[in-house]
Amino acid sequence: MKIDIQNIGNYSKSLVTDTPVDQSDDLYKYYKSTLPSFPNQAVYIYSFKEGKMVYAEGWEDTLGYKDDEITMLTIVSITTPRFLKFSGELNDKAMMFLKSITEDLEQYSFTLELEKIHKDGSIVPLFSRVGVHKASNGMIEEIIGYSEVIKTLRLGNVMQYAAYGPNVAEFEEALNKELFNHYAISRKEKEALALAAKGYAFKEIAEELGVSQSAIEKRIIPMYKRFGVKSLPHLIGFAYQNSIL
């Protein structure tokens, strides 16, 4: 398969390589003996320090690539065209944000629902989570990624993602600002919109979620322009049409 690196975020290009795991390496053997494995789920650990995969498991069953064949560059580039640019930018902006963090790095992660292209050419719907696996002196040394096949996952034209960590509000706000030009919705935006769809007023949503009414307005109102709708009922209808709700 030809790697489509042109559409991968520029920052990601500078970080990842096309080097697979060496299964004879002691670090691989350690992770092999300590990390659990689950059906329909693949996992990798990528080392920025080593510039290569240091662990890979479950990729043949998930996407058709042998564990000693899959690389970080392959994983980010076999995203389907409608998700490729968005996922590349999400990776970029998440890593840029984490570069500014020096404490509790291993508590940060983000998730994304997307499609990958199987080695046989078929489309595979995935729920993926990427987190900091190892950090030292305020620097990320390893990231860990899990990809789970969700055959019942309904993916519309809106990209769904979430951020987690001690400064999650700041993390998600940074992603929202950078990704506004895409059809995308964050976990917090979806959470507020789901309550609006149930008939909750903004004040009631704020009380339910334990935040201010202005915080709810900042989550919902910007989606009008982003998704080209003119009212809350229109936004809710759009959400159902695109498998958000």
Secondary structure, DSSP 4 states (H G I P E B T S, - for coil): ----GGGS-HHHHTT--S----TTSHHHHHHHHHS---TTEEEEEEETTTTEEEEEESHHHHHS--TTT--HHHHHH-B-HHHHHHHHHHHHHHHHHHHT--SSGGG-EEEEEEEEE-TTS-EEEEEEEEEEEEEETTEEEEEEEEEEE-TT----SSEEEEEESTTHHHHHHHHHHHTTTSSEEEHHHHHHHHHHHTT--HHHHHHHHTS-HHHHHHHHTHHHHHHT-SSHHHHHHHHHHTT--
